[in-house]
Amino acid sequence: MSSIVVIFGDTQIGSSTALAPPKFTIHNNDEKEVQVVNHNRLQEWLWESWVDAWDYVKTLAGVRGKHRKHRIIAIHMGDVIDGNHHGTNQIIQDVADQYIVALDILHPIFDMADVAFGILGTEAHAGKSCGDEVAIYKELSAREYGHTLSLSIDGKLHDFAHHGRVGGRPWTSQAAAIATEVCLDYADQGLPIPNYIWRAHNHIVDDSGFKLPNARAITIPSWQLKTTFGNRVAANRVRSDIGLFIVNNGMIDETKSRYKGQPDGRKVIEV
């Protein structure tokens, strides 16, 4: 049985510009205060894209009820929730509520997967020493979680970590530098060179392509559209890349790596 490997991350659940189900609750610490919230226009589009992506995964895996042709391996690349950080008001204020929403979204994914793993993200989102994220991965019964992960799947060696670098401009790339640095580190430890090197954190896709003959580094998209902070630090680029990457029997599938048509995209106003 070959594998459908799904690499996704930066779900940032709890942000008003990130993934959320159609309805969720807040103020869960006191049953008298519980409120039901509908997701907003941005989250509606993200949710539709999320459902579409995972329907595609199920199709590739040949899922028929409890049976499938191929096993599903899911790797969450970190920053599961948005946390309460930097004084932003674009969040669900109580991190405990974010935790509940995250489990609601991710339990079906981790339960569907034959095996699932978690990468720890950024403390600002994941809590001190990534404690909030550790608790989530434990609740989801991730097989392993940590800052780094090396997996051999279908004859390909994969290296995973949350933090990486991307080019500061659309015409620049840092992916080849990441690939070279990681390959040197593996070689220094007497380990085989990884075929695929996966990074997250920056919310845009960067790809070293075929610059190295046997190693390819890819920074994956996110599930969060631009925040006020994002618009300040990257004002010239309106969109975040939204989607996930798939490795099907050792080959990369980019079909669902860049969803188009987000509600906060550029529009031209006739005057």
C-alpha positions in Angstrom: 0.0 0.0 0.0 1.5 3.3 -1.1 1.0 6.6 0.8 -0.7 9.9 0.4 1.3 12.3 2.5 -0.4 15.6 3.4 1.7 18.5 4.5 -0.2 21.4 6.0 0.2 24.0 8.7 -0.2 27.6 9.9 -3.9 27.0 10.5 -3.7 29.8 13.1 -7.1 28.8 14.4 -8.6 31.5 16.5 -7.6 34.4 14.2 -10.5 36.2 12.5 -8.6 35.8 9.2 -7.9 32.1 9.6 -9.6 28.8 9.4 -12.9 28.3 11.4 -15.9 26.0 11.0 -19.3 27.4 10.0 -20.3 27.6 13.7 -18.2 27.5 16.8 -18.6 28.6 20.5 -16.7 31.0 22.6 -16.8 31.9 26.3 -16.8 28.2 27.1 -15.4 28.6 30.7 -18.9 29.3 32.0 -21.9 27.6 30.5 -24.0 30.7 31.2 -21.8 32.8 29.0 -21.4 30.4 26.0 -22.0 32.1 22.6 -22.4 30.5 19.2 -20.5 32.3 16.5 -20.8 32.1 12.7 -17.6 32.2 10.7 -17.0 35.5 8.7 -16.7 35.9 4.9 -12.9 35.3 5.0 -13.4 32.1 7.1 -16.2 30.9 4.9 -13.9 31.0 1.9 -11.1 29.3 3.8 -13.5 26.6 5.1 -14.7 25.8 1.6 -11.1 25.6 0.4 -10.2 23.3 3.4 -13.1 20.9 2.7 -12.2 20.9 -1.0 -8.6 20.0 -0.3 -9.4 17.2 2.1 -12.1 15.8 -0.3 -9.3 15.7 -2.9 -7.0 13.8 -0.4 -9.8 11.3 0.2 -10.2 10.8 -3.6 -6.5 10.2 -4.0 -6.5 7.7 -1.2 -9.5 5.9 -2.6 -11.5 6.3 0.7 -14.7 4.2 0.8 -16.0 4.4 4.4 -13.4 2.6 6.6 -11.6 1.2 3.6 -9.0 2.8 1.3 -6.5 1.9 -1.4 -3.7 4.0 0.0 -2.8 5.0 3.5 -3.0 8.7 4.6 -0.1 10.2 6.5 -0.8 13.7 7.9 1.8 16.2 9.1 0.7 19.4 10.7 3.6 21.9 10.4 2.8 24.0 13.4 1.1 27.2 14.6 -2.1 25.2 15.0 -3.8 28.1 16.9 -3.2 31.8 16.8 -2.8 32.3 20.5 -3.1 35.7 22.3 -0.2 37.7 21.1 1.2 41.2 20.3 -1.9 43.0 21.5 -4.0 42.0 18.4 -7.7 42.1 18.5 -8.1 39.9 15.4 -8.5 36.8 17.6 -10.7 34.8 19.9 -9.4 36.3 23.1 -9.5 33.2 25.3 -6.8 30.7 24.1 -8.9 27.9 25.7 -11.7 28.7 23.2 -9.2 28.5 20.4 -8.1 25.1 21.7 -11.7 23.8 21.5 -12.2 25.1 17.9 -8.9 23.6 16.8 -9.8 20.2 18.1 -13.2 20.4 16.4 -11.5 21.1 13.1 -8.5 18.7 13.4 -10.0 15.7 15.1 -11.6 14.5 11.9 -8.3 14.9 10.0 -6.1 13.1 12.6 -8.8 10.4 13.0 -9.0 9.8 9.3 -5.2 9.5 8.9 -3.5 6.2 9.3 -0.8 8.0 11.1 -0.4 11.7 12.0 2.5 13.8 13.2 2.9 17.3 14.6 5.6 20.0 14.3 5.9 22.6 17.0 5.6 26.2 15.8 6.2 29.6 17.2 5.9 30.4 20.9 3.8 33.5 20.2 1.1 31.2 18.8 1.9 27.9 20.4 2.4 29.1 24.0 5.5 29.1 26.3 7.8 26.2 25.2 4.9 25.5 22.7 2.9 24.0 25.6 -0.5 24.8 24.1 0.5 23.1 20.8 1.9 20.0 22.7 -1.5 19.7 24.5 -3.3 19.8 21.2 -1.1 17.2 19.6 -1.5 14.9 22.6 -5.3 15.3 22.5 -5.2 14.5 18.7 -3.1 11.3 19.4 -0.3 12.4 17.1 2.2 9.6 16.9 5.1 12.0 17.5 5.6 15.7 17.7 8.6 18.0 18.1 10.5 20.8 16.6 12.0 18.6 13.9 11.0 15.3 12.3 12.6 12.9 9.8 10.4 10.4 8.1 11.2 7.7 5.4 8.1 7.2 3.4 7.8 5.1 0.2 11.6 5.2 -0.4 11.8 9.0 0.1 13.4 10.8 3.1 11.5 13.8 4.3 12.8 16.5 6.7 10.2 18.7 8.6 10.6 21.8 10.7 8.4 24.9 11.2 10.8 27.7 10.8 12.5 28.5 7.5 13.3 31.4 5.3 11.7 32.7 2.1 12.8 35.4 -0.3 11.7 38.9 0.7 10.5 39.6 -2.8 8.5 37.5 -5.2 11.4 37.2 -7.6 13.8 35.9 -4.9 14.1 32.6 -3.1 15.8 31.1 -0.1 14.7 27.5 -0.7 17.9 26.4 -2.3 19.9 27.8 0.6 17.7 25.9 3.0 18.1 22.7 1.0 21.9 23.1 1.0 22.1 23.9 4.7 20.0 20.9 5.7 21.8 18.5 3.4 25.1 19.6 4.8 23.8 19.0 8.3 22.6 15.5 7.5 25.9 14.7 5.8 27.8 16.0 8.8 25.9 13.5 11.0 26.5 10.6 8.5 22.9 10.4 7.5 21.4 10.0 4.0 20.5 13.3 2.3 16.7 14.1 2.5 14.8 14.1 -0.8 12.2 16.6 0.5 12.7 19.4 3.0 9.5 21.0 4.3 9.2 24.3 6.0 6.2 26.6 7.0 5.8 29.8 9.0 6.0 32.4 6.2 2.6 31.7 4.6 3.9 31.8 1.0 5.2 29.0 -1.2 8.9 28.9 -1.9 10.5 26.0 -3.9 14.1 25.2 -4.7 12.9 23.1 -7.6 15.8 21.2 -9.2 18.7 23.3 -8.2 20.0 20.4 -6.1 19.9 17.1 -8.0 18.4 14.9 -5.2 17.0 17.3 -2.6 14.1 19.8 -2.9 13.1 22.3 -0.3 9.6 23.7 -0.2 8.0 26.3 2.1 4.3 25.4 2.3 1.2 27.7 2.2 -0.9 28.6 5.2 -4.6 28.7 6.2 -4.6 32.3 7.3 -5.3 35.4 5.1 -3.6 38.7 5.8 -3.9 40.3 9.2 -3.4 44.0 9.9 0.2 43.1 10.9 0.6 41.1 7.6 -0.5 44.1 5.6 2.0 46.3 7.3 5.1 44.1 6.8 4.1 42.9 3.3 2.0 45.7 1.9 2.9 45.1 -1.7 1.7 41.5 -1.7 -2.0 41.2 -0.9 -2.4 37.5 -0.8 -1.1 34.8 1.5 -0.8 31.4 -0.2 -3.6 29.2 0.9 -3.5 25.4 0.6 -1.5 22.3 1.3 1.0 20.0 -0.4 0.6 16.3 -1.1 3.2 13.6 -1.9 1.5 10.8 -3.7 3.6 7.6 -3.8 6.8 9.7 -3.6 5.8 12.4 -6.1 4.8 15.9 -5.3 1.2 17.0 -6.1 0.7 20.8 -6.1 -2.9 20.7 -7.1 -4.2 22.2 -3.9 -1.3 24.4 -3.0 -2.6 27.8 -4.1 -6.3 28.5 -3.9 -7.5 31.6 -5.7 -10.3 34.1 -5.3 -10.0 35.0 -1.6 -12.4 37.7 -0.5 -9.7 40.2 0.6 -7.9 40.1 -2.8 -7.3 43.1 -5.0 -10.3 44.6 -6.8 -10.6 47.4 -9.3 -13.2 50.1 -8.6 -14.6 52.0 -11.6 -14.8 55.7 -10.9 
